[in-house]
Amino acid sequence: MKFRAKIVDAACLNHFTRVSNMIAKLARTCTLRISPEKLNFILWDRQPSGGASTWCELEQENFFSEFQMEGVSAENNVIYLELTSENLSRALKTAQNARTLKIKLTNKHFPCLTVSIELLSVSNSSRIVTHDIPIKVIPRKLWKDLQEPSVPDADVSIYLPVLKTMKSVLEKMKNISNHLVIEANLNGELNLKVETELVCVTTHFRDLGNPPLASDDASLDRDPAEMVAVLVDIRKLLPFLAGQQVNPTKALCNVVAGRMVHLDVLHEDVSLQCFIPALALA
Amino acid sequence: MLKCGMSGIFGKAIQALSRVSEELWLDPSEKGLALRSINSSSSAYGYVLFSSVFFEHYQWSTLENVNDNDRSLYLNCKLGMKSILPIFRCLNSFERNVEKCTIFTTSDKCKVVIQFFCRYGIKKTHTVCFQESRPVQVNFEKNMCCNTLMIQPRLLAEAMVLFSSNQEEVTLAVSSLNLCLKSSRGESAGLTNSVYSEMIIGPDEFDLFQVGLDTEITFCCKELKGMLTFSEATHVPVSIHFDFPGKPVAVSIVDMLLEANFILSTLADDPGGAHSPPLLCLSQARRRSHRRRLDSKAGVGGAAQAPECISRKAAPKRLCPPGTPAKNSNSKDWAAEHGGCPQLKRANLDDIREASKSCASGAEDDRGSFSLRKFSSMFFGAVSSDQREHLTCPSESLATASDSDID
């Protein structure tokens, strides 16, 4: 198994650092999937009740000037690694004004992802910074859990409002209850609702717009004003919103009534999808 | 009296020393005011000397009567970091608000009074009780070290950022080619989750790069980080002096106005695997046991206008004027146990311990001749009539007040 990649462009480096920061905010451990064309960060919340999972994908050629990998075997030309997300983001943070950044898979005492940074300092001499991030190679038998989740057939697809607004609303709602009802319709209306015995609070977002429908008969039959709802845990949704540091290029929400909500966010060329299952009603 | 800009630096020195230990010795002398701190395991020692020119007005005077014992007559003032650190805590506002700062001690009271004269006529007075304790002094011949590096503090701080806050130790490996700052292997070998980081710095980034011995030393970075913050405030380059592993490393800054030395013990190259840094095995000078003679200055002679004096306490009861209850439990406890010199926690500072014992034994002898004993008087701050006025005003006392506190 081999992997080596190099970033020389400052903008690419910053973008990659931002992605890594976002992942670090979402979960403590993440899986890095390396394939010839893509790099994926996979966050899999292994909970028996069904946890949220996040799938982040980026095209390697948008970031790396050099990219070479060799997977486990010719047929399975992929590498799955598990690492602590914060280790990577912290290592990348030191690369702010780097001339070059190299990442490679090494085995010094234990398997590591070695991040090697060439910094240009004030006195025009370069400093070399190396971080050896310990990783675990994930055996092939566990790969099946780490495949890209299929995008569900949504009942309603709607564009999300400004994420920062949504996040601040949800943060306050969390104090009332953890059970959040997400309702959306094809008229560009989204409602977020929390309810207790004493109080019911709903935030209404209007004029959000809906992406063009795929030619699907079931969707066409739906009354545009009809709300489709799903009950989820706020605590699974908030970290996802908190991790978005900049406004995404595109943010979409797909609601599958009573089953799950699928958030699809695109940051320039990095796609981040979050699949949150519905809470099982008692 | 400290100029306003300087209060910030003074405060930063205290903050840096607070990383070393919970106790601070205030040690004024003719040269200036020294702040000293040593940690409980004797593996780190901090010393900052503010020369007399650092202060707008600095006065330290002693009055000495002929006496036949060999006592040093310095202010043996030990403050708790918890008391003094909050006073200098809000440093950012210092630059803007504080115009003047005076520090002086009051006679017979074992108190240090720190006053801030701020904008809009606001005056803040802090009174801190101190314990009498002979300051520890560590002598380390840093100029005798094989390796000396001098670097701008900002550059070193950039390197230290690499190391996450949960990494306690850092290794400095130097060769004639470069310096390598890396996380200590000892820690990460066992834990498979910590990142091993390394930064290689070339010699041209240093103001001085003198390597006589290719070596690798490991020490705690907590105190180093404190020192770096302080040195960044002073804009003076940091010098690092070291030798082989096991011998302490000295991190110092030297300037016309101040001199700071942080001496940290390093991990010895012990194949047995020493896990804790060895205690400072340095020659520790006995605290100025020789008598100092100072000609009595005019200012000290006249009692009416005399700068405030501290009498050298011979007997524990004398801490408080007779007839008053003990000020606080601290002084009472140690006074009861040790007769004048408080217990010292460190196990291996044998020299100091002997000194304290002699102090204690001497104290008994002297009880009778207390009134004849030499006074050591110290203050720095303006000598003016204002001062007495401040004294007569009730000042906030952090210790349990006793009625006869105020003269």
Interface residues (C-beta under 8 A of the other chain):
Chain A: T84 N87 R90 A91 T94 K108 H109 F110 C112 S121 V122 S123 S125 S126 R127 I128 V129 T130 H131 D132 I133 P134
Chain B: L155 E158 A159 V161 L162 S164 A189 T192 N193 S194 V195 Y196 S197 E198 M199 I200 I201 G202 D204 E205
